[in-house]
Amino acid sequence: MISSEKLTDALQEWDQPNEILTVLNRGVKKSLNQTDKEDSTRDGLDTALCSVDIKNRAALYSGANRPI
């Protein structure tokens, strides 16, 4: 549920897959009160996003622990 909410928020602000995943990651970490400390939880989201530009025949991919 957290990921869905944060993804919706990110999609309203950004259109590039890498930007969306960055905002999504920050939002999930903030909601779960995660820090960079060693004892902090490491829960997160493994996901991938692809944006397709049909007019220019181009695709952009970004993945979080999901290689293309």
N, CA, C and O atoms as a Tripos MOL2 file, in Angstrom:
@<TRIPOS>MOLECULE
protein
  272   271    68     0     0
PROTEIN
NO_CHARGES

@<TRIPOS>ATOM
      1 N           0.8170   -1.1820    0.0000 N.3       1 MET1
      2 CA          0.0000    0.0000    0.0000 C.3       1 MET1
      3 C           0.8710    1.2610    0.0000 C.2       1 MET1
      4 O           0.5580    2.2520   -0.6590 O.2       1 MET1
      5 N           1.9580    1.1970    0.7460 N.am      2 ILE2
      6 CA          2.8610    2.3520    0.7850 C.3       2 ILE2
      7 C           3.4190    2.6130   -0.6080 C.2       2 ILE2
      8 O           3.4360    3.7510   -1.0770 O.2       2 ILE2
      9 N           3.8750    1.5540   -1.2610 N.am      3 SER3
     10 CA          4.4730    1.6970   -2.5940 C.3       3 SER3
     11 C           3.4790    2.2610   -3.5920 C.2       3 SER3
     12 O           3.8290    3.1120   -4.4090 O.2       3 SER3
     13 N           2.2550    1.7950   -3.5300 N.am      4 SER4
     14 CA          1.2240    2.2800   -4.4490 C.3       4 SER4
     15 C           0.9760    3.7720   -4.2590 C.2       4 SER4
     16 O           0.8780    4.5250   -5.2280 O.2       4 SER4
     17 N           0.8770    4.1860   -3.0120 N.am      5 GLU5
     18 CA          0.6630    5.6070   -2.7130 C.3       5 GLU5
     19 C           1.8380    6.4550   -3.1850 C.2       5 GLU5
     20 O           1.6460    7.4990   -3.8100 O.2       5 GLU5
     21 N           3.0480    6.0050   -2.8860 N.am      6 LYS6
     22 CA          4.2380    6.7710   -3.2600 C.3       6 LYS6
     23 C           4.4450    6.7820   -4.7700 C.2       6 LYS6
     24 O           4.9290    7.7710   -5.3200 O.2       6 LYS6
     25 N           4.0830    5.6920   -5.4460 N.am      7 LEU7
     26 CA          4.1780    5.6570   -6.9110 C.3       7 LEU7
     27 C           3.2090    6.6540   -7.5300 C.2       7 LEU7
     28 O           3.5660    7.3660   -8.4690 O.2       7 LEU7
     29 N           2.0090    6.7100   -7.0210 N.am      8 THR8
     30 CA          1.0220    7.6770   -7.5120 C.3       8 THR8
     31 C           1.5400    9.1030   -7.3510 C.2       8 THR8
     32 O           1.4130    9.9250   -8.2580 O.2       8 THR8
     33 N           2.1240    9.3880   -6.1880 N.am      9 ASP9
     34 CA          2.6920   10.7170   -5.9370 C.3       9 ASP9
     35 C           3.8200   11.0180   -6.9260 C.2       9 ASP9
     36 O           3.8790   12.1130   -7.4860 O.2       9 ASP9
     37 N           4.7040   10.0580   -7.1390 N.am     10 ALA10
     38 CA          5.8510   10.2630   -8.0320 C.3      10 ALA10
     39 C           5.4020   10.4800   -9.4690 C.2      10 ALA10
     40 O           5.9800   11.3020  -10.1810 O.2      10 ALA10
     41 N           4.3810    9.7560   -9.9010 N.am     11 LEU11
     42 CA          3.8950    9.8910  -11.2790 C.3      11 LEU11
     43 C           3.2650   11.2560  -11.5400 C.2      11 LEU11
     44 O           3.2400   11.7190  -12.6800 O.2      11 LEU11
     45 N           2.7670   11.8910  -10.5110 N.am     12 GLN12
     46 CA          2.1780   13.2180  -10.6650 C.3      12 GLN12
     47 C           3.2410   14.2990  -10.8460 C.2      12 GLN12
     48 O           2.9570   15.3630  -11.3970 O.2      12 GLN12
     49 N           4.4640   14.0330  -10.3870 N.am     13 GLU13
     50 CA          5.5330   15.0290  -10.4510 C.3      13 GLU13
     51 C           6.5440   14.7830  -11.5650 C.2      13 GLU13
     52 O           7.1000   15.7340  -12.1140 O.2      13 GLU13
     53 N           6.7910   13.5190  -11.9050 N.am     14 TRP14
     54 CA          7.8760   13.1720  -12.8010 C.3      14 TRP14
     55 C           7.3900   12.3050  -13.9530 C.2      14 TRP14
     56 O           6.3380   11.6730  -13.8660 O.2      14 TRP14
     57 N           8.1790   12.2810  -15.0550 N.am     15 ASP15
     58 CA          7.8010   11.4340  -16.1820 C.3      15 ASP15
     59 C           8.9180   10.5050  -16.6460 C.2      15 ASP15
     60 O           8.6840    9.6380  -17.4880 O.2      15 ASP15
     61 N          10.1240   10.6690  -16.1150 N.am     16 GLN16
     62 CA         11.2440    9.7970  -16.4680 C.3      16 GLN16
     63 C          11.3060    8.6350  -15.4820 C.2      16 GLN16
     64 O          11.1900    8.8510  -14.2750 O.2      16 GLN16
     65 N          11.4900    7.3990  -15.9720 N.am     17 PRO17
     66 CA         11.5090    6.2410  -15.0660 C.3      17 PRO17
     67 C          12.5280    6.3570  -13.9320 C.2      17 PRO17
     68 O          12.2190    5.9940  -12.7970 O.2      17 PRO17
     69 N          13.7280    6.8520  -14.2110 N.am     18 ASN18
     70 CA         14.7320    6.9660  -13.1440 C.3      18 ASN18
     71 C          14.3060    7.9730  -12.0780 C.2      18 ASN18
     72 O          14.5470    7.7510  -10.8910 O.2      18 ASN18
     73 N          13.6860    9.0600  -12.4800 N.am     19 GLU19
     74 CA         13.2180   10.0590  -11.5170 C.3      19 GLU19
     75 C          12.0910    9.4870  -10.6630 C.2      19 GLU19
     76 O          12.0420    9.7100   -9.4530 O.2      19 GLU19
     77 N          11.1980    8.7570  -11.2940 N.am     20 ILE20
     78 CA         10.0690    8.1610  -10.5880 C.3      20 ILE20
     79 C          10.5650    7.1730   -9.5370 C.2      20 ILE20
     80 O          10.0960    7.1870   -8.3990 O.2      20 ILE20
     81 N          11.5130    6.3150   -9.9170 N.am     21 LEU21
     82 CA         12.0300    5.3390   -8.9620 C.3      21 LEU21
     83 C          12.7940    5.9940   -7.8230 C.2      21 LEU21
     84 O          12.7460    5.5120   -6.6910 O.2      21 LEU21
     85 N          13.4930    7.0750   -8.1010 N.am     22 THR22
     86 CA         14.2100    7.7940   -7.0410 C.3      22 THR22
     87 C          13.2340    8.3710   -6.0250 C.2      22 THR22
     88 O          13.4350    8.2330   -4.8190 O.2      22 THR22
     89 N          12.1840    9.0130   -6.5080 N.am     23 VAL23
     90 CA         11.1770    9.5960   -5.6180 C.3      23 VAL23
     91 C          10.4380    8.4920   -4.8640 C.2      23 VAL23
     92 O          10.1450    8.6390   -3.6780 O.2      23 VAL23
     93 N          10.1390    7.4000   -5.5420 N.am     24 LEU24
     94 CA          9.4720    6.2640   -4.9140 C.3      24 LEU24
     95 C          10.3350    5.6900   -3.7960 C.2      24 LEU24
     96 O           9.8300    5.4160   -2.7070 O.2      24 LEU24
     97 N          11.6120    5.5050   -4.0470 N.am     25 ASN25
     98 CA         12.5280    4.9710   -3.0390 C.3      25 ASN25
     99 C          12.5950    5.8740   -1.8180 C.2      25 ASN25
    100 O          12.5270    5.4020   -0.6840 O.2      25 ASN25
    101 N          12.7280    7.1660   -2.0510 N.am     26 ARG26
    102 CA         12.7900    8.1120   -0.9280 C.3      26 ARG26
    103 C          11.5060    8.0800   -0.1050 C.2      26 ARG26
    104 O          11.5450    8.1150    1.1250 O.2      26 ARG26
    105 N          10.3650    8.0130   -0.7990 N.am     27 GLY27
    106 CA          9.0790    7.9970   -0.1070 C.3      27 GLY27
    107 C           8.8760    6.7560    0.7340 C.2      27 GLY27
    108 O           8.3770    6.8380    1.8560 O.2      27 GLY27
    109 N           9.2630    5.5930    0.1960 N.am     28 VAL28
    110 CA          9.1280    4.3420    0.9460 C.3      28 VAL28
    111 C          10.0420    4.3740    2.1660 C.2      28 VAL28
    112 O           9.6190    4.0110    3.2640 O.2      28 VAL28
    113 N          11.2880    4.8020    1.9870 N.am     29 LYS29
    114 CA         12.2220    4.8730    3.1110 C.3      29 LYS29
    115 C          11.7040    5.8190    4.2000 C.2      29 LYS29
    116 O          11.8000    5.5170    5.3890 O.2      29 LYS29
    117 N          11.1620    6.9460    3.7900 N.am     30 LYS30
    118 CA         10.6510    7.9070    4.7660 C.3      30 LYS30
    119 C           9.4440    7.3320    5.5080 C.2      30 LYS30
    120 O           9.3320    7.4880    6.7240 O.2      30 LYS30
    121 N           8.5460    6.6710    4.7860 N.am     31 SER31
    122 CA          7.3640    6.0870    5.4220 C.3      31 SER31
    123 C           7.7160    4.9860    6.4110 C.2      31 SER31
    124 O           7.0270    4.8060    7.4150 O.2      31 SER31
    125 N           8.7850    4.2500    6.1300 N.am     32 LEU32
    126 CA          9.2140    3.1580    7.0050 C.3      32 LEU32
    127 C          10.2500    3.5990    8.0350 C.2      32 LEU32
    128 O          10.7840    2.7800    8.7830 O.2      32 LEU32
    129 N          10.5260    4.9030    8.0660 N.am     33 ASN33
    130 CA         11.5100    5.4730    9.0010 C.3      33 ASN33
    131 C          12.8640    4.7860    8.8720 C.2      33 ASN33
    132 O          13.5030    4.4800    9.8780 O.2      33 ASN33
    133 N          13.2990    4.5470    7.6550 N.am     34 GLN34
    134 CA         14.5880    3.9070    7.4190 C.3      34 GLN34
    135 C          15.6900    4.9490    7.3200 C.2      34 GLN34
    136 O          15.4850    6.0660    6.8450 O.2      34 GLN34
    137 N          16.8650    4.5430    7.7870 N.am     35 THR35
    138 CA         18.0400    5.4020    7.7010 C.3      35 THR35
    139 C          19.1640    4.5980    7.0580 C.2      35 THR35
    140 O          18.9820    3.4340    6.7020 O.2      35 THR35
    141 N          20.3130    5.2220    6.9160 N.am     36 ASP36
    142 CA         21.4790    4.5280    6.3710 C.3      36 ASP36
    143 C          22.2710    3.7910    7.4490 C.2      36 ASP36
    144 O          23.3080    3.1920    7.1630 O.2      36 ASP36
    145 N          21.7870    3.8360    8.6710 N.am     37 LYS37
    146 CA         22.4800    3.1480    9.7650 C.3      37 LYS37
    147 C          22.4030    1.6390    9.5650 C.2      37 LYS37
    148 O          21.4680    1.1210    8.9550 O.2      37 LYS37
    149 N          23.4050    0.9490   10.0920 N.am     38 GLU38
    150 CA         23.5170   -0.5030    9.9240 C.3      38 GLU38
    151 C          22.3400   -1.2550   10.5370 C.2      38 GLU38
    152 O          21.9350   -2.2900   10.0080 O.2      38 GLU38
    153 N          21.7820   -0.7610   11.6380 N.am     39 ASP39
    154 CA         20.6970   -1.4730   12.3160 C.3      39 ASP39
    155 C          19.3080   -1.1250   11.7630 C.2      39 ASP39
    156 O          18.3080   -1.6350   12.2670 O.2      39 ASP39
    157 N          19.2290   -0.2770   10.7490 N.am     40 SER40
    158 CA         17.9620    0.0990   10.1350 C.3      40 SER40
    159 C          17.4430   -1.0400    9.2600 C.2      40 SER40
    160 O          18.2250   -1.8120    8.7040 O.2      40 SER40
    161 N          16.1330   -1.1380    9.1440 N.am     41 THR41
    162 CA         15.5430   -2.1740    8.2870 C.3      41 THR41
    163 C          15.9070   -1.9180    6.8320 C.2      41 THR41
    164 O          16.1900   -0.7840    6.4450 O.2      41 THR41
    165 N          15.8970   -2.9700    6.0340 N.am     42 ARG42
    166 CA         16.2550   -2.8590    4.6220 C.3      42 ARG42
    167 C          15.0780   -3.2660    3.7370 C.2      42 ARG42
    168 O          15.2800   -3.7550    2.6250 O.2      42 ARG42
    169 N          13.8570   -3.0690    4.2200 N.am     43 ASP43
    170 CA         12.6840   -3.3710    3.4140 C.3      43 ASP43
    171 C          12.6240   -2.3870    2.2580 C.2      43 ASP43
    172 O          13.0400   -1.2360    2.3840 O.2      43 ASP43
    173 N          12.1070   -2.8490    1.1450 N.am     44 GLY44
    174 CA         12.0230   -1.9690   -0.0110 C.3      44 GLY44
    175 C          11.2380   -2.6130   -1.1240 C.2      44 GLY44
    176 O          10.4390   -3.5210   -0.8960 O.2      44 GLY44
    177 N          11.4690   -2.1420   -2.3150 N.am     45 LEU45
    178 CA         10.6910   -2.5650   -3.4630 C.3      45 LEU45
    179 C          11.6290   -2.9000   -4.6130 C.2      45 LEU45
    180 O          12.4450   -2.0710   -5.0170 O.2      45 LEU45
    181 N          11.5160   -4.1020   -5.1360 N.am     46 ASP46
    182 CA         12.2280   -4.4770   -6.3580 C.3      46 ASP46
    183 C          11.2430   -4.2720   -7.5020 C.2      46 ASP46
    184 O          10.2260   -4.9590   -7.5860 O.2      46 ASP46
    185 N          11.5500   -3.3330   -8.3720 N.am     47 THR47
    186 CA         10.6070   -3.0180   -9.4450 C.3      47 THR47
    187 C          11.3310   -2.4660  -10.6580 C.2      47 THR47
    188 O          12.5110   -2.1230  -10.5920 O.2      47 THR47
    189 N          10.6250   -2.3860  -11.7380 N.am     48 ALA48
    190 CA         11.1710   -1.8280  -12.9720 C.3      48 ALA48
    191 C          10.1000   -0.9820  -13.6420 C.2      48 ALA48
    192 O           8.9090   -1.2880  -13.5760 O.2      48 ALA48
    193 N          10.5470    0.0820  -14.2840 N.am     49 LEU49
    194 CA          9.6520    0.9480  -15.0370 C.3      49 LEU49
    195 C          10.2060    1.1540  -16.4330 C.2      49 LEU49
    196 O          11.4170    1.2510  -16.6300 O.2      49 LEU49
    197 N           9.3160    1.2180  -17.3840 N.am     50 CYS50
    198 CA          9.7130    1.4630  -18.7650 C.3      50 CYS50
    199 C           8.7750    2.5090  -19.3430 C.2      50 CYS50
    200 O           7.5560    2.4150  -19.1960 O.2      50 CYS50
    201 N           9.3430    3.4900  -19.9900 N.am     51 SER51
    202 CA          8.5790    4.5330  -20.6590 C.3      51 SER51
    203 C           8.8210    4.3830  -22.1590 C.2      51 SER51
    204 O           9.9650    4.2990  -22.6060 O.2      51 SER51
    205 N           7.7380    4.3500  -22.9290 N.am     52 VAL52
    206 CA          7.8510    4.1570  -24.3740 C.3      52 VAL52
    207 C           7.3600    5.4080  -25.1000 C.2      52 VAL52
    208 O           6.2370    5.8650  -24.8870 O.2      52 VAL52
    209 N           8.2190    5.9500  -25.9580 N.am     53 ASP53
    210 CA          7.8930    7.0940  -26.7960 C.3      53 ASP53
    211 C           7.6380    6.5530  -28.2040 C.2      53 ASP53
    212 O           8.5750    6.3150  -28.9650 O.2      53 ASP53
    213 N           6.3850    6.3660  -28.5340 N.am     54 ILE54
    214 CA          6.0270    5.7500  -29.8150 C.3      54 ILE54
    215 C           6.4290    6.6400  -30.9860 C.2      54 ILE54
    216 O           6.9140    6.1480  -32.0040 O.2      54 ILE54
    217 N           6.2300    7.9380  -30.8450 N.am     55 LYS55
    218 CA          6.5360    8.8670  -31.9260 C.3      55 LYS55
    219 C           8.0090    8.8000  -32.3210 C.2      55 LYS55
    220 O           8.3350    8.7590  -33.5080 O.2      55 LYS55
    221 N           8.8950    8.7880  -31.3310 N.am     56 ASN56
    222 CA         10.3340    8.7770  -31.5950 C.3      56 ASN56
    223 C          10.9450    7.3750  -31.5570 C.2      56 ASN56
    224 O          12.1560    7.2110  -31.7070 O.2      56 ASN56
    225 N          10.1030    6.3790  -31.3560 N.am     57 ARG57
    226 CA         10.5500    4.9830  -31.3210 C.3      57 ARG57
    227 C          11.6970    4.7910  -30.3340 C.2      57 ARG57
    228 O          12.7600    4.2700  -30.6720 O.2      57 ARG57
    229 N          11.4450    5.2240  -29.1200 N.am     58 ALA58
    230 CA         12.4670    5.1270  -28.0770 C.3      58 ALA58
    231 C          11.8430    4.5870  -26.7880 C.2      58 ALA58
    232 O          10.6600    4.7950  -26.5200 O.2      58 ALA58
    233 N          12.6420    3.9100  -26.0160 N.am     59 ALA59
    234 CA         12.1940    3.4080  -24.7230 C.3      59 ALA59
    235 C          13.2420    3.7490  -23.6710 C.2      59 ALA59
    236 O          14.4450    3.7090  -23.9280 O.2      59 ALA59
    237 N          12.7550    4.0820  -22.4900 N.am     60 LEU60
    238 CA         13.6270    4.3530  -21.3440 C.3      60 LEU60
    239 C          13.2960    3.3370  -20.2700 C.2      60 LEU60
    240 O          12.1250    3.0760  -19.9940 O.2      60 LEU60
    241 N          14.3200    2.7670  -19.6660 N.am     61 TYR61
    242 CA         14.1440    1.7410  -18.6470 C.3      61 TYR61
    243 C          14.9000    2.1390  -17.3960 C.2      61 TYR61
    244 O          15.9890    2.7090  -17.4640 O.2      61 TYR61
    245 N          14.3080    1.8300  -16.2530 N.am     62 SER62
    246 CA         15.0060    2.0020  -14.9900 C.3      62 SER62
    247 C          14.5420    0.8750  -14.0650 C.2      62 SER62
    248 O          13.3540    0.5590  -13.9970 O.2      62 SER62
    249 N          15.4880    0.2850  -13.3650 N.am     63 GLY63
    250 CA         15.1470   -0.8290  -12.4960 C.3      63 GLY63
    251 C          15.7750   -0.6990  -11.1230 C.2      63 GLY63
    252 O          16.9020   -0.2260  -10.9750 O.2      63 GLY63
    253 N          15.0260   -1.1280  -10.1280 N.am     64 ALA64
    254 CA         15.5130   -1.1970   -8.7570 C.3      64 ALA64
    255 C          15.6590   -2.6740   -8.4110 C.2      64 ALA64
    256 O          14.6780   -3.3590   -8.1230 O.2      64 ALA64
    257 N          16.8920   -3.1490   -8.4430 N.am     65 ASN65
    258 CA         17.1850   -4.5750   -8.2490 C.3      65 ASN65
    259 C          16.5260   -5.4510   -9.3090 C.2      65 ASN65
    260 O          16.2430   -6.6230   -9.0610 O.2      65 ASN65
    261 N          16.2860   -4.8980  -10.4620 N.am     66 ARG66
    262 CA         15.6840   -5.6070  -11.6030 C.3      66 ARG66
    263 C          16.4540   -5.2350  -12.8610 C.2      66 ARG66
    264 O          16.1330   -4.2340  -13.5020 O.2      66 ARG66
    265 N          17.4520   -6.0120  -13.2250 N.am     67 PRO67
    266 CA         18.1990   -5.6860  -14.4480 C.3      67 PRO67
    267 C          17.3360   -5.9150  -15.6860 C.2      67 PRO67
    268 O          16.4070   -6.7220  -15.6780 O.2      67 PRO67
    269 N          17.6620   -5.1990  -16.7240 N.am     68 ILE68
    270 CA         16.9110   -5.3290  -17.9650 C.3      68 ILE68
    271 C          17.2210   -6.6720  -18.5920 C.2      68 ILE68
    272 O          16.6910   -6.9940  -19.6550 O.2      68 ILE68
@<TRIPOS>BOND
     1     1     2 1
     2     2     3 1
     3     3     4 2
     4     3     5 am
     5     5     6 1
     6     6     7 1
     7     7     8 2
     8     7     9 am
     9     9    10 1
    10    10    11 1
    11    11    12 2
    12    11    13 am
    13    13    14 1
    14    14    15 1
    15    15    16 2
    16    15    17 am
    17    17    18 1
    18    18    19 1
    19    19    20 2
    20    19    21 am
    21    21    22 1
    22    22    23 1
    23    23    24 2
    24    23    25 am
    25    25    26 1
    26    26    27 1
    27    27    28 2
    28    27    29 am
    29    29    30 1
    30    30    31 1
    31    31    32 2
    32    31    33 am
    33    33    34 1
    34    34    35 1
    35    35    36 2
    36    35    37 am
    37    37    38 1
    38    38    39 1
    39    39    40 2
    40    39    41 am
    41    41    42 1
    42    42    43 1
    43    43    44 2
    44    43    45 am
    45    45    46 1
    46    46    47 1
    47    47    48 2
    48    47    49 am
    49    49    50 1
    50    50    51 1
    51    51    52 2
    52    51    53 am
    53    53    54 1
    54    54    55 1
    55    55    56 2
    56    55    57 am
    57    57    58 1
    58    58    59 1
    59    59    60 2
    60    59    61 am
    61    61    62 1
    62    62    63 1
    63    63    64 2
    64    63    65 am
    65    65    66 1
    66    66    67 1
    67    67    68 2
    68    67    69 am
    69    69    70 1
    70    70    71 1
    71    71    72 2
    72    71    73 am
    73    73    74 1
    74    74    75 1
    75    75    76 2
    76    75    77 am
    77    77    78 1
    78    78    79 1
    79    79    80 2
    80    79    81 am
    81    81    82 1
    82    82    83 1
    83    83    84 2
    84    83    85 am
    85    85    86 1
    86    86    87 1
    87    87    88 2
    88    87    89 am
    89    89    90 1
    90    90    91 1
    91    91    92 2
    92    91    93 am
    93    93    94 1
    94    94    95 1
    95    95    96 2
    96    95    97 am
    97    97    98 1
    98    98    99 1
    99    99   100 2
   100    99   101 am
   101   101   102 1
   102   102   103 1
   103   103   104 2
   104   103   105 am
   105   105   106 1
   106   106   107 1
   107   107   108 2
   108   107   109 am
   109   109   110 1
   110   110   111 1
   111   111   112 2
   112   111   113 am
   113   113   114 1
   114   114   115 1
   115   115   116 2
   116   115   117 am
   117   117   118 1
   118   118   119 1
   119   119   120 2
   120   119   121 am
   121   121   122 1
   122   122   123 1
   123   123   124 2
   124   123   125 am
   125   125   126 1
   126   126   127 1
   127   127   128 2
   128   127   129 am
   129   129   130 1
   130   130   131 1
   131   131   132 2
   132   131   133 am
   133   133   134 1
   134   134   135 1
   135   135   136 2
   136   135   137 am
   137   137   138 1
   138   138   139 1
   139   139   140 2
   140   139   141 am
   141   141   142 1
   142   142   143 1
   143   143   144 2
   144   143   145 am
   145   145   146 1
   146   146   147 1
   147   147   148 2
   148   147   149 am
   149   149   150 1
   150   150   151 1
   151   151   152 2
   152   151   153 am
   153   153   154 1
   154   154   155 1
   155   155   156 2
   156   155   157 am
   157   157   158 1
   158   158   159 1
   159   159   160 2
   160   159   161 am
   161   161   162 1
   162   162   163 1
   163   163   164 2
   164   163   165 am
   165   165   166 1
   166   166   167 1
   167   167   168 2
   168   167   169 am
   169   169   170 1
   170   170   171 1
   171   171   172 2
   172   171   173 am
   173   173   174 1
   174   174   175 1
   175   175   176 2
   176   175   177 am
   177   177   178 1
   178   178   179 1
   179   179   180 2
   180   179   181 am
   181   181   182 1
   182   182   183 1
   183   183   184 2
   184   183   185 am
   185   185   186 1
   186   186   187 1
   187   187   188 2
   188   187   189 am
   189   189   190 1
   190   190   191 1
   191   191   192 2
   192   191   193 am
   193   193   194 1
   194   194   195 1
   195   195   196 2
   196   195   197 am
   197   197   198 1
   198   198   199 1
   199   199   200 2
   200   199   201 am
   201   201   202 1
   202   202   203 1
   203   203   204 2
   204   203   205 am
   205   205   206 1
   206   206   207 1
   207   207   208 2
   208   207   209 am
   209   209   210 1
   210   210   211 1
   211   211   212 2
   212   211   213 am
   213   213   214 1
   214   214   215 1
   215   215   216 2
   216   215   217 am
   217   217   218 1
   218   218   219 1
   219   219   220 2
   220   219   221 am
   221   221   222 1
   222   222   223 1
   223   223   224 2
   224   223   225 am
   225   225   226 1
   226   226   227 1
   227   227   228 2
   228   227   229 am
   229   229   230 1
   230   230   231 1
   231   231   232 2
   232   231   233 am
   233   233   234 1
   234   234   235 1
   235   235   236 2
   236   235   237 am
   237   237   238 1
   238   238   239 1
   239   239   240 2
   240   239   241 am
   241   241   242 1
   242   242   243 1
   243   243   244 2
   244   243   245 am
   245   245   246 1
   246   246   247 1
   247   247   248 2
   248   247   249 am
   249   249   250 1
   250   250   251 1
   251   251   252 2
   252   251   253 am
   253   253   254 1
   254   254   255 1
   255   255   256 2
   256   255   257 am
   257   257   258 1
   258   258   259 1
   259   259   260 2
   260   259   261 am
   261   261   262 1
   262   262   263 1
   263   263   264 2
   264   263   265 am
   265   265   266 1
   266   266   267 1
   267   267   268 2
   268   267   269 am
   269   269   270 1
   270   270   271 1
   271   271   272 2
@<TRIPOS>SUBSTRUCTURE
     1 MET1         2 RESIDUE 1 A MET
     2 ILE2         6 RESIDUE 1 A ILE
     3 SER3        10 RESIDUE 1 A SER
     4 SER4        14 RESIDUE 1 A SER
     5 GLU5        18 RESIDUE 1 A GLU
     6 LYS6        22 RESIDUE 1 A LYS
     7 LEU7        26 RESIDUE 1 A LEU
     8 THR8        30 RESIDUE 1 A THR
     9 ASP9        34 RESIDUE 1 A ASP
    10 ALA10       38 RESIDUE 1 A ALA
    11 LEU11       42 RESIDUE 1 A LEU
    12 GLN12       46 RESIDUE 1 A GLN
    13 GLU13       50 RESIDUE 1 A GLU
    14 TRP14       54 RESIDUE 1 A TRP
    15 ASP15       58 RESIDUE 1 A ASP
    16 GLN16       62 RESIDUE 1 A GLN
    17 PRO17       66 RESIDUE 1 A PRO
    18 ASN18       70 RESIDUE 1 A ASN
    19 GLU19       74 RESIDUE 1 A GLU
    20 ILE20       78 RESIDUE 1 A ILE
    21 LEU21       82 RESIDUE 1 A LEU
    22 THR22       86 RESIDUE 1 A THR
    23 VAL23       90 RESIDUE 1 A VAL
    24 LEU24       94 RESIDUE 1 A LEU
    25 ASN25       98 RESIDUE 1 A ASN
    26 ARG26      102 RESIDUE 1 A ARG
    27 GLY27      106 RESIDUE 1 A GLY
    28 VAL28      110 RESIDUE 1 A VAL
    29 LYS29      114 RESIDUE 1 A LYS
    30 LYS30      118 RESIDUE 1 A LYS
    31 SER31      122 RESIDUE 1 A SER
    32 LEU32      126 RESIDUE 1 A LEU
    33 ASN33      130 RESIDUE 1 A ASN
    34 GLN34      134 RESIDUE 1 A GLN
    35 THR35      138 RESIDUE 1 A THR
    36 ASP36      142 RESIDUE 1 A ASP
    37 LYS37      146 RESIDUE 1 A LYS
    38 GLU38      150 RESIDUE 1 A GLU
    39 ASP39      154 RESIDUE 1 A ASP
    40 SER40      158 RESIDUE 1 A SER
    41 THR41      162 RESIDUE 1 A THR
    42 ARG42      166 RESIDUE 1 A ARG
    43 ASP43      170 RESIDUE 1 A ASP
    44 GLY44      174 RESIDUE 1 A GLY
    45 LEU45      178 RESIDUE 1 A LEU
    46 ASP46      182 RESIDUE 1 A ASP
    47 THR47      186 RESIDUE 1 A THR
    48 ALA48      190 RESIDUE 1 A ALA
    49 LEU49      194 RESIDUE 1 A LEU
    50 CYS50      198 RESIDUE 1 A CYS
    51 SER51      202 RESIDUE 1 A SER
    52 VAL52      206 RESIDUE 1 A VAL
    53 ASP53      210 RESIDUE 1 A ASP
    54 ILE54      214 RESIDUE 1 A ILE
    55 LYS55      218 RESIDUE 1 A LYS
    56 ASN56      222 RESIDUE 1 A ASN
    57 ARG57      226 RESIDUE 1 A ARG
    58 ALA58      230 RESIDUE 1 A ALA
    59 ALA59      234 RESIDUE 1 A ALA
    60 LEU60      238 RESIDUE 1 A LEU
    61 TYR61      242 RESIDUE 1 A TYR
    62 SER62      246 RESIDUE 1 A SER
    63 GLY63      250 RESIDUE 1 A GLY
    64 ALA64      254 RESIDUE 1 A ALA
    65 ASN65      258 RESIDUE 1 A ASN
    66 ARG66      262 RESIDUE 1 A ARG
    67 PRO67      266 RESIDUE 1 A PRO
    68 ILE68      270 RESIDUE 1 A ILE
